[in-house]
Amino acid sequence: MTNTEQPTYKPEDDEIDLGELFAAIWQGKLLILAITAVFAVAGVLFALSKPNIYKSEALLAPSQAESSMSGMAAKFGGLASLAGINLGGGGATDNTQLALQVIKSRKFFEYFLTKHEIKPELMAWDKWDPYSQVLSFDPDVYNPTTKQWLREANFPRQSEPSLQESHEVFIKNHFNVSQDKETGLVTISIEHISPVVARTWAQRLVQDINWVMKERTKAETSKNISYLEQQLAKTTIAEMQTVFYQLIEEQTKQLMLAETNDDFVFKTIDPAVVPELKSGPKRALICVLAVLLGGMLSVAIVLVRYFANK
C-alpha cells in the first residue's frame, strides 16, 4: 500500500509582507502623486467656489412674565380644573418648550415668511458684496425688479418655491435653535451668505415669537374669562362664586401681563449682531480631506493593480 503524502500548511504563506507592500507603493508612486494632485486641485477649486457663510446668534432667557404666569397656574390650577378650564399649569419650562416648538413649525414660518417677505433672500440669493453691502439674486431664479420667479422646476415643484419647500430650506440650511439644559438659556442662530440678513432674521425671530406667543395667550385668557363670567352668572352658590371671582382675577392678571410685556416668552440677554468673520465654509479642512481621500484612493488602486498582476 502506497502512502499518500499530504501537503504541509505553512501559516507564513498567508502573511502579508510589509516590505512587498512598500515596494508596490513605491513602484506606483507616480500614479499616487498624480491622483492625489488631482484630488487636491479639485478640493481647492471646490472650496473656493463655496461662498462665505455668516452666523448671527441671539442669547435668550425665559422671561419673568412666563415665571409669573406659571406661578398663577400652579396656585389656581386645581380650582380652574374644577371650573372646567385649563390654565396651562406646566410652568415656565413648558411654555418655553412650547415656544421652541412653535418657532420651528410651518405655521409660524408662514407668518414670518409672509410678514417680512424673505422668500427671495431665502431661495434666490446669489452673491454678497461686502463693500457695497448689497445682496444680489440669481438672474435665472428671480427678478427683483419685476418680483417674478424664473427658475425651472420639476413637478411637483413650481417656479416660485412653495411654503413647504421654503420651510425645509430654512430649517435645514439657515436656522437653528437650542437650549442649555443646565441654565435654561436659549440660543437662536441664523446662517446666511449676507451677515446683515443673518442679524436681521435673528432679531425678527425673537420679536415675532414673543408676539405670537403673547397673542396666543391673550386669546386663550380672554376665552377663559368669558367662560368664567358665564359660569358665574349661572351659579347661586356662594363658595363657587368666590372661586369664579378668584379665577377671573388671576386670568385678568395674566391678560394684563401679556398686554404690557413685549418680551413675553424670551428676554434677550445678548442680542444678535452683524458678524464680522465668516463661520464657514472650512476651506482648509475641505482641502485636507480632499488630499487624504485622493491619497487613500490612489494607494488602494496601486495595491489592487499590483496583486492582480501578480
C-alpha positions in Angstrom: 0.0 0.0 0.0 1.4 3.4 -1.1 1.5 6.2 1.5 -0.1 9.4 0.1 1.8 12.5 1.2 -0.4 15.3 2.5 0.6 19.0 1.7 2.0 20.8 4.7 0.2 24.0 5.6 2.5 26.9 6.4 1.0 29.8 8.3 3.5 32.2 6.8 2.0 31.6 3.4 -0.9 33.9 4.3 1.2 36.6 6.0 1.5 39.9 4.2 5.0 41.0 3.5 5.1 44.7 4.5 8.3 45.1 2.5 6.4 43.9 -0.6 3.6 46.3 0.1 6.0 49.3 0.4 7.8 48.1 -2.7 4.5 48.1 -4.6 3.5 51.5 -3.3 7.0 52.9 -4.3 6.6 51.4 -7.8 3.3 53.2 -8.2 4.4 56.5 -6.6 3.8 58.5 -9.8 0.3 57.3 -10.1 -0.3 58.0 -6.4 1.1 61.5 -6.7 -1.0 62.2 -9.9 -4.3 61.1 -8.4 -3.6 62.9 -5.1 -2.7 66.1 -7.0 -6.0 65.8 -9.0 -8.0 65.5 -5.8 -6.1 68.3 -4.2 -6.8 70.7 -7.1 -10.4 69.6 -7.1 -10.6 70.2 -3.4 -9.2 73.7 -3.7 -11.5 74.6 -6.6 -14.5 73.3 -4.7 -13.5 75.2 -1.5 -13.0 78.4 -3.4 -16.4 78.0 -5.2 -18.3 77.9 -1.9 -19.4 81.4 -0.7 -18.6 82.7 2.8 -21.4 81.9 5.3 -22.0 84.2 8.3 -23.7 83.2 11.6 -25.6 85.6 13.8 -26.7 84.4 17.3 -29.1 85.8 20.0 -28.9 84.5 23.6 -32.3 84.4 25.3 -33.7 83.6 28.7 -37.3 82.7 29.8 -39.0 86.0 30.7 -40.3 87.0 34.1 -43.8 87.2 32.7 -43.7 83.4 32.0 -42.5 82.8 35.5 -45.3 84.9 37.0 -47.9 83.1 34.9 -46.6 79.7 35.8 -46.9 80.6 39.5 -50.5 81.6 39.0 -51.2 78.4 37.1 -49.6 76.3 39.9 -51.6 78.2 42.6 -55.0 78.2 40.9 -54.7 75.2 38.6 -56.8 73.0 40.9 -59.6 75.5 41.1 -59.5 76.1 37.4 -59.8 72.4 36.6 -62.9 72.2 38.8 -64.4 75.1 36.8 -63.6 73.3 33.6 -60.8 75.4 32.2 -57.0 74.9 31.7 -54.6 77.5 32.9 -51.6 75.7 31.3 -50.1 74.7 34.7 -47.0 73.2 33.2 -45.0 76.2 34.2 -42.4 78.4 32.6 -40.4 75.5 31.3 -43.4 74.0 29.4 -44.2 77.4 28.0 -40.6 77.8 26.8 -40.6 74.4 25.3 -43.9 75.2 23.6 -42.4 78.4 22.1 -39.3 76.4 20.9 -41.7 74.0 19.0 -43.8 76.9 17.7 -40.8 78.7 16.3 -39.8 75.6 14.3 -43.3 75.0 13.0 -44.6 75.6 9.4 -47.4 77.7 10.8 -45.0 80.2 12.4 -42.7 80.1 9.4 -45.6 81.0 7.2 -46.3 84.1 9.3 -42.6 85.0 9.4 -42.2 84.5 5.6 -45.3 86.5 4.7 -44.8 89.3 7.2 -41.2 90.1 6.2 -41.3 88.9 2.6 -38.0 87.0 2.9 -38.5 84.4 0.2 -36.1 85.9 -2.3 -33.4 86.2 0.3 -34.0 82.7 1.3 -34.4 80.9 -2.0 -32.8 83.1 -4.7 -29.6 84.6 -3.3 -26.5 84.6 -5.5 -23.7 86.8 -4.2 -23.0 89.2 -1.3 -20.8 92.3 -1.8 -19.2 93.1 1.5 -18.1 96.6 0.3 -21.5 97.8 -1.0 -23.4 95.7 1.5 -25.7 94.5 -1.4 -27.2 91.0 -1.8 -27.7 90.1 -5.4 -30.1 87.4 -6.7 -29.6 84.7 -9.2 -31.0 86.1 -12.5 -32.1 82.6 -13.6 -34.1 82.2 -10.5 -35.6 85.6 -9.5 -36.1 89.0 -11.0 -36.1 91.6 -8.1 -37.3 94.4 -10.4 -40.5 92.6 -11.6 -40.6 90.3 -8.5 -41.0 87.4 -10.8 -39.7 83.9 -10.2 -37.9 82.5 -13.3 -36.4 79.2 -12.1 -37.1 75.9 -13.9 -38.5 73.4 -11.5 -39.6 69.8 -11.9 -43.1 68.7 -10.8 -44.3 68.9 -8.1 -42.1 72.0 -7.5 -43.1 75.2 -9.1 -41.2 78.2 -10.4 -42.0 80.1 -7.1 -40.9 78.0 -4.1 -43.8 76.8 -2.0 -44.2 77.2 1.7 -43.2 73.6 2.3 -40.0 73.9 0.2 -39.1 77.2 1.7 -39.6 75.9 5.3 -37.4 72.8 4.5 -34.6 75.1 3.2 -34.9 77.5 6.1 -34.7 74.7 8.8 -32.0 72.7 7.1 -29.6 75.4 5.9 -30.3 78.6 7.8 -32.0 78.3 11.2 -31.0 76.6 14.4 -32.4 76.9 18.0 -31.1 75.1 21.1 -31.5 75.3 24.8 -28.9 74.7 27.5 -30.3 72.0 29.8 -28.4 73.3 32.8 -29.0 77.1 32.6 -32.3 77.0 30.5 -30.8 79.7 28.2 -31.9 79.5 24.6 -29.7 80.3 21.6 -31.3 81.2 18.2 -28.8 81.3 15.3 -29.2 82.2 11.6 -26.6 81.4 8.9 -26.7 83.3 5.6 -24.4 84.5 2.8 -25.3 88.0 4.0 -24.2 88.9 7.6 -26.8 91.7 7.5 -29.6 89.3 6.6 -28.5 86.9 9.3 -28.6 89.5 12.0 -32.0 90.9 10.8 -33.6 87.5 10.7 -32.4 86.6 14.2 -33.7 89.8 15.6 -37.1 89.4 13.9 -37.4 85.8 15.0 -37.1 86.9 18.6 -39.6 89.7 18.2 -42.1 87.5 16.3 -42.1 84.5 18.6 -42.7 86.8 21.6 -45.6 88.5 19.7 -47.1 85.2 18.5 -47.0 83.6 22.0 -48.4 86.8 23.6 -51.3 86.9 21.2 -51.9 83.2 21.7 -52.0 83.7 25.5 -54.3 86.8 25.2 -56.8 84.8 23.1 -56.8 81.9 25.5 -57.1 84.1 28.6 -59.9 86.2 27.1 -61.7 83.0 26.2 -61.3 81.7 29.8 -62.5 85.0 31.3 -65.6 84.9 29.1 -66.3 81.3 30.1 -65.8 82.0 33.8 -68.2 85.0 33.7 -70.8 82.8 32.0 -70.5 80.2 34.8 -70.5 82.9 37.5 -73.9 84.1 36.2 -75.3 80.6 36.3 -74.4 79.7 39.9 -76.0 80.9 43.1 -73.7 79.0 45.5 -71.6 81.5 47.4 -68.5 79.2 47.6 -68.5 78.7 43.8 -69.0 82.4 43.2 -65.9 83.0 45.3 -63.9 80.5 43.3 -65.0 82.1 40.0 -64.1 85.6 41.2 -60.6 84.4 42.2 -60.1 82.7 38.8 -61.4 85.7 36.9 -59.0 87.9 38.9 -56.0 85.7 38.1 -56.9 85.4 34.4 -57.2 89.2 34.3 -53.7 89.5 35.8 -52.4 87.1 33.1 -54.1 89.2 30.4 -52.5 92.4 31.8 -49.1 90.7 31.8 -49.5 89.6 28.2 -50.6 93.0 27.1 -47.9 95.0 28.8 -44.8 92.8 28.3 -43.1 92.8 24.8 -40.6 90.2 26.0 -43.4 87.8 26.7 -41.6 84.4 26.3 -37.9 85.3 25.8 -35.9 88.1 27.2 -32.8 89.0 25.2 -29.6 88.6 27.1 -27.2 89.0 24.2 -28.8 90.4 21.0 -27.9 89.3 17.5 -25.2 91.4 15.8 -23.8 91.6 12.3 -20.9 89.1 12.3 -17.6 90.3 11.0 -16.0 86.9 10.4 -17.3 84.0 8.4 -18.4 80.8 10.1 -17.9 78.7 7.0 -17.0 77.0 4.8 -13.9 75.4 6.4 -11.8 75.7 3.2 -8.6 74.4 4.8 -10.4 71.3 6.1 -12.0 70.7 2.7 -8.6 70.8 1.1 -7.0 68.4 3.7 -9.9 65.9 3.3 -9.6 66.0 -0.4 -5.8 65.3 -0.2 -6.4 62.4 2.2 -9.2 60.9 0.1 -7.1 61.1 -3.0 -4.1 59.6 -1.2 -6.0 56.7 0.2 -7.8 56.0 -3.1 -4.6 56.1 -5.1 -2.8 53.7 -2.7 -5.7 51.3 -2.9 -5.7 51.4 -6.7 -1.9 50.8 -6.8 -2.1 47.8 -4.4 -5.1 46.3 -6.3 -3.3 46.5 -9.6 -0.1 45.1 -8.1 -1.7 42.0 -6.6 -4.0 41.5 -9.6 -1.0 41.4 -11.9 0.9 39.1 -9.5 
